[in-house]
Amino acid sequence: IIAEAKSYGLAVVLWSYPRGEGISKEGETAVDVIAYAAHMAALLGANIIKVKLPTKYLEREKIETENIESLSKRIEYVKRSCFAGK
């Protein structure tokens, strides 16, 4: 679908909202989960990616070198997960 849309010159908007059995309710907005969801949407070829605002909660990863205290820093982290924000 994405390739076909792009062949017609259309932008692809993808809502990447984590859900499912393997994730807690709090994990649906965890910064590591949101970053991964955004990364997967970028890999699929989305031009615009919509995710929920990330919280400081960590579902799986341990992010030691990143400052994720403020919302702006968490958003920067998510943007970098999408091909370094390019």
Phi and psi restraints in degrees (range 20) as a CNS / XPLOR table:
assign (resid 1 and name C) (resid 2 and name N)
       (resid 2 and name CA) (resid 2 and name C) 1.0 -63.9 20.0 2
assign (resid 2 and name N) (resid 2 and name CA)
       (resid 2 and name C) (resid 3 and name N) 1.0 -45.3 20.0 2
assign (resid 2 and name C) (resid 3 and name N)
       (resid 3 and name CA) (resid 3 and name C) 1.0 -62.4 20.0 2
assign (resid 3 and name N) (resid 3 and name CA)
       (resid 3 and name C) (resid 4 and name N) 1.0 -40.4 20.0 2
assign (resid 3 and name C) (resid 4 and name N)
       (resid 4 and name CA) (resid 4 and name C) 1.0 -65.3 20.0 2
assign (resid 4 and name N) (resid 4 and name CA)
       (resid 4 and name C) (resid 5 and name N) 1.0 -44.2 20.0 2
assign (resid 4 and name C) (resid 5 and name N)
       (resid 5 and name CA) (resid 5 and name C) 1.0 -59.5 20.0 2
assign (resid 5 and name N) (resid 5 and name CA)
       (resid 5 and name C) (resid 6 and name N) 1.0 -44.5 20.0 2
assign (resid 5 and name C) (resid 6 and name N)
       (resid 6 and name CA) (resid 6 and name C) 1.0 -66.9 20.0 2
assign (resid 6 and name N) (resid 6 and name CA)
       (resid 6 and name C) (resid 7 and name N) 1.0 -31.2 20.0 2
assign (resid 6 and name C) (resid 7 and name N)
       (resid 7 and name CA) (resid 7 and name C) 1.0 -65.9 20.0 2
assign (resid 7 and name N) (resid 7 and name CA)
       (resid 7 and name C) (resid 8 and name N) 1.0 -23.0 20.0 2
assign (resid 7 and name C) (resid 8 and name N)
       (resid 8 and name CA) (resid 8 and name C) 1.0 -95.2 20.0 2
assign (resid 8 and name N) (resid 8 and name CA)
       (resid 8 and name C) (resid 9 and name N) 1.0 5.2 20.0 2
assign (resid 8 and name C) (resid 9 and name N)
       (resid 9 and name CA) (resid 9 and name C) 1.0 80.0 20.0 2
assign (resid 9 and name N) (resid 9 and name CA)
       (resid 9 and name C) (resid 10 and name N) 1.0 17.9 20.0 2
assign (resid 9 and name C) (resid 10 and name N)
       (resid 10 and name CA) (resid 10 and name C) 1.0 -90.8 20.0 2
assign (resid 10 and name N) (resid 10 and name CA)
       (resid 10 and name C) (resid 11 and name N) 1.0 143.4 20.0 2
assign (resid 10 and name C) (resid 11 and name N)
       (resid 11 and name CA) (resid 11 and name C) 1.0 -78.9 20.0 2
assign (resid 11 and name N) (resid 11 and name CA)
       (resid 11 and name C) (resid 12 and name N) 1.0 148.0 20.0 2
assign (resid 11 and name C) (resid 12 and name N)
       (resid 12 and name CA) (resid 12 and name C) 1.0 -107.7 20.0 2
assign (resid 12 and name N) (resid 12 and name CA)
       (resid 12 and name C) (resid 13 and name N) 1.0 121.4 20.0 2
assign (resid 12 and name C) (resid 13 and name N)
       (resid 13 and name CA) (resid 13 and name C) 1.0 -106.8 20.0 2
assign (resid 13 and name N) (resid 13 and name CA)
       (resid 13 and name C) (resid 14 and name N) 1.0 123.4 20.0 2
assign (resid 13 and name C) (resid 14 and name N)
       (resid 14 and name CA) (resid 14 and name C) 1.0 -122.4 20.0 2
assign (resid 14 and name N) (resid 14 and name CA)
       (resid 14 and name C) (resid 15 and name N) 1.0 125.8 20.0 2
assign (resid 14 and name C) (resid 15 and name N)
       (resid 15 and name CA) (resid 15 and name C) 1.0 -90.4 20.0 2
assign (resid 15 and name N) (resid 15 and name CA)
       (resid 15 and name C) (resid 16 and name N) 1.0 114.5 20.0 2
assign (resid 15 and name C) (resid 16 and name N)
       (resid 16 and name CA) (resid 16 and name C) 1.0 -110.7 20.0 2
assign (resid 16 and name N) (resid 16 and name CA)
       (resid 16 and name C) (resid 17 and name N) 1.0 88.4 20.0 2
assign (resid 16 and name C) (resid 17 and name N)
       (resid 17 and name CA) (resid 17 and name C) 1.0 -110.5 20.0 2
assign (resid 17 and name N) (resid 17 and name CA)
       (resid 17 and name C) (resid 18 and name N) 1.0 111.3 20.0 2
assign (resid 17 and name C) (resid 18 and name N)
       (resid 18 and name CA) (resid 18 and name C) 1.0 -64.2 20.0 2
assign (resid 18 and name N) (resid 18 and name CA)
       (resid 18 and name C) (resid 19 and name N) 1.0 135.2 20.0 2
assign (resid 18 and name C) (resid 19 and name N)
       (resid 19 and name CA) (resid 19 and name C) 1.0 -151.0 20.0 2
assign (resid 19 and name N) (resid 19 and name CA)
       (resid 19 and name C) (resid 20 and name N) 1.0 168.1 20.0 2
assign (resid 19 and name C) (resid 20 and name N)
       (resid 20 and name CA) (resid 20 and name C) 1.0 126.2 20.0 2
assign (resid 20 and name N) (resid 20 and name CA)
       (resid 20 and name C) (resid 21 and name N) 1.0 178.2 20.0 2
assign (resid 20 and name C) (resid 21 and name N)
       (resid 21 and name CA) (resid 21 and name C) 1.0 -68.5 20.0 2
assign (resid 21 and name N) (resid 21 and name CA)
       (resid 21 and name C) (resid 22 and name N) 1.0 -31.1 20.0 2
assign (resid 21 and name C) (resid 22 and name N)
       (resid 22 and name CA) (resid 22 and name C) 1.0 -84.3 20.0 2
assign (resid 22 and name N) (resid 22 and name CA)
       (resid 22 and name C) (resid 23 and name N) 1.0 11.6 20.0 2
assign (resid 22 and name C) (resid 23 and name N)
       (resid 23 and name CA) (resid 23 and name C) 1.0 -137.5 20.0 2
assign (resid 23 and name N) (resid 23 and name CA)
       (resid 23 and name C) (resid 24 and name N) 1.0 139.3 20.0 2
assign (resid 23 and name C) (resid 24 and name N)
       (resid 24 and name CA) (resid 24 and name C) 1.0 -77.2 20.0 2
assign (resid 24 and name N) (resid 24 and name CA)
       (resid 24 and name C) (resid 25 and name N) 1.0 164.7 20.0 2
assign (resid 24 and name C) (resid 25 and name N)
       (resid 25 and name CA) (resid 25 and name C) 1.0 -60.7 20.0 2
assign (resid 25 and name N) (resid 25 and name CA)
       (resid 25 and name C) (resid 26 and name N) 1.0 -42.6 20.0 2
assign (resid 25 and name C) (resid 26 and name N)
       (resid 26 and name CA) (resid 26 and name C) 1.0 -67.4 20.0 2
assign (resid 26 and name N) (resid 26 and name CA)
       (resid 26 and name C) (resid 27 and name N) 1.0 -31.3 20.0 2
assign (resid 26 and name C) (resid 27 and name N)
       (resid 27 and name CA) (resid 27 and name C) 1.0 -69.0 20.0 2
assign (resid 27 and name N) (resid 27 and name CA)
       (resid 27 and name C) (resid 28 and name N) 1.0 -18.7 20.0 2
assign (resid 27 and name C) (resid 28 and name N)
       (resid 28 and name CA) (resid 28 and name C) 1.0 -61.1 20.0 2
assign (resid 28 and name N) (resid 28 and name CA)
       (resid 28 and name C) (resid 29 and name N) 1.0 -22.1 20.0 2
assign (resid 28 and name C) (resid 29 and name N)
       (resid 29 and name CA) (resid 29 and name C) 1.0 -120.1 20.0 2
assign (resid 29 and name N) (resid 29 and name CA)
       (resid 29 and name C) (resid 30 and name N) 1.0 12.5 20.0 2
assign (resid 29 and name C) (resid 30 and name N)
       (resid 30 and name CA) (resid 30 and name C) 1.0 -63.2 20.0 2
assign (resid 30 and name N) (resid 30 and name CA)
       (resid 30 and name C) (resid 31 and name N) 1.0 141.4 20.0 2
assign (resid 30 and name C) (resid 31 and name N)
       (resid 31 and name CA) (resid 31 and name C) 1.0 -59.5 20.0 2
assign (resid 31 and name N) (resid 31 and name CA)
       (resid 31 and name C) (resid 32 and name N) 1.0 -38.6 20.0 2
assign (resid 31 and name C) (resid 32 and name N)
       (resid 32 and name CA) (resid 32 and name C) 1.0 -69.2 20.0 2
assign (resid 32 and name N) (resid 32 and name CA)
       (resid 32 and name C) (resid 33 and name N) 1.0 -37.2 20.0 2
assign (resid 32 and name C) (resid 33 and name N)
       (resid 33 and name CA) (resid 33 and name C) 1.0 -71.1 20.0 2
assign (resid 33 and name N) (resid 33 and name CA)
       (resid 33 and name C) (resid 34 and name N) 1.0 -43.0 20.0 2
assign (resid 33 and name C) (resid 34 and name N)
       (resid 34 and name CA) (resid 34 and name C) 1.0 -63.6 20.0 2
assign (resid 34 and name N) (resid 34 and name CA)
       (resid 34 and name C) (resid 35 and name N) 1.0 -41.3 20.0 2
assign (resid 34 and name C) (resid 35 and name N)
       (resid 35 and name CA) (resid 35 and name C) 1.0 -61.8 20.0 2
assign (resid 35 and name N) (resid 35 and name CA)
       (resid 35 and name C) (resid 36 and name N) 1.0 -41.3 20.0 2
assign (resid 35 and name C) (resid 36 and name N)
       (resid 36 and name CA) (resid 36 and name C) 1.0 -67.2 20.0 2
assign (resid 36 and name N) (resid 36 and name CA)
       (resid 36 and name C) (resid 37 and name N) 1.0 -40.6 20.0 2
assign (resid 36 and name C) (resid 37 and name N)
       (resid 37 and name CA) (resid 37 and name C) 1.0 -62.2 20.0 2
assign (resid 37 and name N) (resid 37 and name CA)
       (resid 37 and name C) (resid 38 and name N) 1.0 -41.2 20.0 2
assign (resid 37 and name C) (resid 38 and name N)
       (resid 38 and name CA) (resid 38 and name C) 1.0 -67.0 20.0 2
assign (resid 38 and name N) (resid 38 and name CA)
       (resid 38 and name C) (resid 39 and name N) 1.0 -40.4 20.0 2
assign (resid 38 and name C) (resid 39 and name N)
       (resid 39 and name CA) (resid 39 and name C) 1.0 -60.9 20.0 2
assign (resid 39 and name N) (resid 39 and name CA)
       (resid 39 and name C) (resid 40 and name N) 1.0 -45.1 20.0 2
assign (resid 39 and name C) (resid 40 and name N)
       (resid 40 and name CA) (resid 40 and name C) 1.0 -64.0 20.0 2
assign (resid 40 and name N) (resid 40 and name CA)
       (resid 40 and name C) (resid 41 and name N) 1.0 -38.8 20.0 2
assign (resid 40 and name C) (resid 41 and name N)
       (resid 41 and name CA) (resid 41 and name C) 1.0 -64.0 20.0 2
assign (resid 41 and name N) (resid 41 and name CA)
       (resid 41 and name C) (resid 42 and name N) 1.0 -39.2 20.0 2
assign (resid 41 and name C) (resid 42 and name N)
       (resid 42 and name CA) (resid 42 and name C) 1.0 -65.4 20.0 2
assign (resid 42 and name N) (resid 42 and name CA)
       (resid 42 and name C) (resid 43 and name N) 1.0 -41.3 20.0 2
assign (resid 42 and name C) (resid 43 and name N)
       (resid 43 and name CA) (resid 43 and name C) 1.0 -62.1 20.0 2
assign (resid 43 and name N) (resid 43 and name CA)
       (resid 43 and name C) (resid 44 and name N) 1.0 -33.4 20.0 2
assign (resid 43 and name C) (resid 44 and name N)
       (resid 44 and name CA) (resid 44 and name C) 1.0 -73.0 20.0 2
assign (resid 44 and name N) (resid 44 and name CA)
       (resid 44 and name C) (resid 45 and name N) 1.0 -14.6 20.0 2
assign (resid 44 and name C) (resid 45 and name N)
       (resid 45 and name CA) (resid 45 and name C) 1.0 104.0 20.0 2
assign (resid 45 and name N) (resid 45 and name CA)
       (resid 45 and name C) (resid 46 and name N) 1.0 15.2 20.0 2
assign (resid 45 and name C) (resid 46 and name N)
       (resid 46 and name CA) (resid 46 and name C) 1.0 -64.9 20.0 2
assign (resid 46 and name N) (resid 46 and name CA)
       (resid 46 and name C) (resid 47 and name N) 1.0 139.6 20.0 2
assign (resid 46 and name C) (resid 47 and name N)
       (resid 47 and name CA) (resid 47 and name C) 1.0 -85.8 20.0 2
assign (resid 47 and name N) (resid 47 and name CA)
       (resid 47 and name C) (resid 48 and name N) 1.0 -35.1 20.0 2
assign (resid 47 and name C) (resid 48 and name N)
       (resid 48 and name CA) (resid 48 and name C) 1.0 -128.1 20.0 2
assign (resid 48 and name N) (resid 48 and name CA)
       (resid 48 and name C) (resid 49 and name N) 1.0 129.9 20.0 2
assign (resid 48 and name C) (resid 49 and name N)
       (resid 49 and name CA) (resid 49 and name C) 1.0 -119.8 20.0 2
assign (resid 49 and name N) (resid 49 and name CA)
       (resid 49 and name C) (resid 50 and name N) 1.0 125.4 20.0 2
assign (resid 49 and name C) (resid 50 and name N)
       (resid 50 and name CA) (resid 50 and name C) 1.0 -108.3 20.0 2
assign (resid 50 and name N) (resid 50 and name CA)
       (resid 50 and name C) (resid 51 and name N) 1.0 124.1 20.0 2
assign (resid 50 and name C) (resid 51 and name N)
       (resid 51 and name CA) (resid 51 and name C) 1.0 -131.6 20.0 2
assign (resid 51 and name N) (resid 51 and name CA)
       (resid 51 and name C) (resid 52 and name N) 1.0 164.1 20.0 2
assign (resid 51 and name C) (resid 52 and name N)
       (resid 52 and name CA) (resid 52 and name C) 1.0 -74.4 20.0 2
assign (resid 52 and name N) (resid 52 and name CA)
       (resid 52 and name C) (resid 53 and name N) 1.0 156.6 20.0 2
assign (resid 52 and name C) (resid 53 and name N)
       (resid 53 and name CA) (resid 53 and name C) 1.0 -63.6 20.0 2
assign (resid 53 and name N) (resid 53 and name CA)
       (resid 53 and name C) (resid 54 and name N) 1.0 132.4 20.0 2
assign (resid 53 and name C) (resid 54 and name N)
       (resid 54 and name CA) (resid 54 and name C) 1.0 -77.5 20.0 2
assign (resid 54 and name N) (resid 54 and name CA)
       (resid 54 and name C) (resid 55 and name N) 1.0 141.8 20.0 2
assign (resid 54 and name C) (resid 55 and name N)
       (resid 55 and name CA) (resid 55 and name C) 1.0 -98.0 20.0 2
assign (resid 55 and name N) (resid 55 and name CA)
       (resid 55 and name C) (resid 56 and name N) 1.0 173.3 20.0 2
assign (resid 55 and name C) (resid 56 and name N)
       (resid 56 and name CA) (resid 56 and name C) 1.0 -74.3 20.0 2
assign (resid 56 and name N) (resid 56 and name CA)
       (resid 56 and name C) (resid 57 and name N) 1.0 -13.7 20.0 2
assign (resid 56 and name C) (resid 57 and name N)
       (resid 57 and name CA) (resid 57 and name C) 1.0 -60.9 20.0 2
assign (resid 57 and name N) (resid 57 and name CA)
       (resid 57 and name C) (resid 58 and name N) 1.0 141.3 20.0 2
assign (resid 57 and name C) (resid 58 and name N)
       (resid 58 and name CA) (resid 58 and name C) 1.0 -115.7 20.0 2
assign (resid 58 and name N) (resid 58 and name CA)
       (resid 58 and name C) (resid 59 and name N) 1.0 123.1 20.0 2
assign (resid 58 and name C) (resid 59 and name N)
       (resid 59 and name CA) (resid 59 and name C) 1.0 -81.7 20.0 2
assign (resid 59 and name N) (resid 59 and name CA)
       (resid 59 and name C) (resid 60 and name N) 1.0 -45.1 20.0 2
assign (resid 59 and name C) (resid 60 and name N)
       (resid 60 and name CA) (resid 60 and name C) 1.0 -133.4 20.0 2
assign (resid 60 and name N) (resid 60 and name CA)
       (resid 60 and name C) (resid 61 and name N) 1.0 -49.6 20.0 2
assign (resid 60 and name C) (resid 61 and name N)
       (resid 61 and name CA) (resid 61 and name C) 1.0 -78.5 20.0 2
assign (resid 61 and name N) (resid 61 and name CA)
       (resid 61 and name C) (resid 62 and name N) 1.0 154.5 20.0 2
assign (resid 61 and name C) (resid 62 and name N)
       (resid 62 and name CA) (resid 62 and name C) 1.0 -107.1 20.0 2
assign (resid 62 and name N) (resid 62 and name CA)
       (resid 62 and name C) (resid 63 and name N) 1.0 114.0 20.0 2
assign (resid 62 and name C) (resid 63 and name N)
       (resid 63 and name CA) (resid 63 and name C) 1.0 -103.7 20.0 2
assign (resid 63 and name N) (resid 63 and name CA)
       (resid 63 and name C) (resid 64 and name N) 1.0 94.8 20.0 2
assign (resid 63 and name C) (resid 64 and name N)
       (resid 64 and name CA) (resid 64 and name C) 1.0 -89.9 20.0 2
assign (resid 64 and name N) (resid 64 and name CA)
       (resid 64 and name C) (resid 65 and name N) 1.0 -33.5 20.0 2
assign (resid 64 and name C) (resid 65 and name N)
       (resid 65 and name CA) (resid 65 and name C) 1.0 -91.4 20.0 2
assign (resid 65 and name N) (resid 65 and name CA)
       (resid 65 and name C) (resid 66 and name N) 1.0 -2.4 20.0 2
assign (resid 65 and name C) (resid 66 and name N)
       (resid 66 and name CA) (resid 66 and name C) 1.0 -104.7 20.0 2
assign (resid 66 and name N) (resid 66 and name CA)
       (resid 66 and name C) (resid 67 and name N) 1.0 140.8 20.0 2
assign (resid 66 and name C) (resid 67 and name N)
       (resid 67 and name CA) (resid 67 and name C) 1.0 -90.4 20.0 2
assign (resid 67 and name N) (resid 67 and name CA)
       (resid 67 and name C) (resid 68 and name N) 1.0 109.5 20.0 2
assign (resid 67 and name C) (resid 68 and name N)
       (resid 68 and name CA) (resid 68 and name C) 1.0 -118.5 20.0 2
assign (resid 68 and name N) (resid 68 and name CA)
       (resid 68 and name C) (resid 69 and name N) 1.0 22.7 20.0 2
assign (resid 68 and name C) (resid 69 and name N)
       (resid 69 and name CA) (resid 69 and name C) 1.0 -69.9 20.0 2
assign (resid 69 and name N) (resid 69 and name CA)
       (resid 69 and name C) (resid 70 and name N) 1.0 -40.8 20.0 2
assign (resid 69 and name C) (resid 70 and name N)
       (resid 70 and name CA) (resid 70 and name C) 1.0 -99.5 20.0 2
assign (resid 70 and name N) (resid 70 and name CA)
       (resid 70 and name C) (resid 71 and name N) 1.0 155.5 20.0 2
assign (resid 70 and name C) (resid 71 and name N)
       (resid 71 and name CA) (resid 71 and name C) 1.0 -60.5 20.0 2
assign (resid 71 and name N) (resid 71 and name CA)
       (resid 71 and name C) (resid 72 and name N) 1.0 -40.4 20.0 2
assign (resid 71 and name C) (resid 72 and name N)
       (resid 72 and name CA) (resid 72 and name C) 1.0 -63.2 20.0 2
assign (resid 72 and name N) (resid 72 and name CA)
       (resid 72 and name C) (resid 73 and name N) 1.0 -37.4 20.0 2
assign (resid 72 and name C) (resid 73 and name N)
       (resid 73 and name CA) (resid 73 and name C) 1.0 -68.9 20.0 2
assign (resid 73 and name N) (resid 73 and name CA)
       (resid 73 and name C) (resid 74 and name N) 1.0 -37.2 20.0 2
assign (resid 73 and name C) (resid 74 and name N)
       (resid 74 and name CA) (resid 74 and name C) 1.0 -66.6 20.0 2
assign (resid 74 and name N) (resid 74 and name CA)
       (resid 74 and name C) (resid 75 and name N) 1.0 -38.9 20.0 2
assign (resid 74 and name C) (resid 75 and name N)
       (resid 75 and name CA) (resid 75 and name C) 1.0 -65.9 20.0 2
assign (resid 75 and name N) (resid 75 and name CA)
       (resid 75 and name C) (resid 76 and name N) 1.0 -40.8 20.0 2
assign (resid 75 and name C) (resid 76 and name N)
       (resid 76 and name CA) (resid 76 and name C) 1.0 -58.5 20.0 2
assign (resid 76 and name N) (resid 76 and name CA)
       (resid 76 and name C) (resid 77 and name N) 1.0 -42.7 20.0 2
assign (resid 76 and name C) (resid 77 and name N)
       (resid 77 and name CA) (resid 77 and name C) 1.0 -61.5 20.0 2
assign (resid 77 and name N) (resid 77 and name CA)
       (resid 77 and name C) (resid 78 and name N) 1.0 -43.5 20.0 2
assign (resid 77 and name C) (resid 78 and name N)
       (resid 78 and name CA) (resid 78 and name C) 1.0 -65.3 20.0 2
assign (resid 78 and name N) (resid 78 and name CA)
       (resid 78 and name C) (resid 79 and name N) 1.0 -43.1 20.0 2
assign (resid 78 and name C) (resid 79 and name N)
       (resid 79 and name CA) (resid 79 and name C) 1.0 -61.2 20.0 2
assign (resid 79 and name N) (resid 79 and name CA)
       (resid 79 and name C) (resid 80 and name N) 1.0 -40.8 20.0 2
assign (resid 79 and name C) (resid 80 and name N)
       (resid 80 and name CA) (resid 80 and name C) 1.0 -65.2 20.0 2
assign (resid 80 and name N) (resid 80 and name CA)
       (resid 80 and name C) (resid 81 and name N) 1.0 -26.4 20.0 2
assign (resid 80 and name C) (resid 81 and name N)
       (resid 81 and name CA) (resid 81 and name C) 1.0 -71.1 20.0 2
assign (resid 81 and name N) (resid 81 and name CA)
       (resid 81 and name C) (resid 82 and name N) 1.0 -15.1 20.0 2
assign (resid 81 and name C) (resid 82 and name N)
       (resid 82 and name CA) (resid 82 and name C) 1.0 -98.9 20.0 2
assign (resid 82 and name N) (resid 82 and name CA)
       (resid 82 and name C) (resid 83 and name N) 1.0 74.2 20.0 2
assign (resid 82 and name C) (resid 83 and name N)
       (resid 83 and name CA) (resid 83 and name C) 1.0 55.4 20.0 2
assign (resid 83 and name N) (resid 83 and name CA)
       (resid 83 and name C) (resid 84 and name N) 1.0 44.3 20.0 2
assign (resid 83 and name C) (resid 84 and name N)
       (resid 84 and name CA) (resid 84 and name C) 1.0 58.4 20.0 2
assign (resid 84 and name N) (resid 84 and name CA)
       (resid 84 and name C) (resid 85 and name N) 1.0 32.0 20.0 2
assign (resid 84 and name C) (resid 85 and name N)
       (resid 85 and name CA) (resid 85 and name C) 1.0 77.1 20.0 2
assign (resid 85 and name N) (resid 85 and name CA)
       (resid 85 and name C) (resid 86 and name N) 1.0 14.3 20.0 2
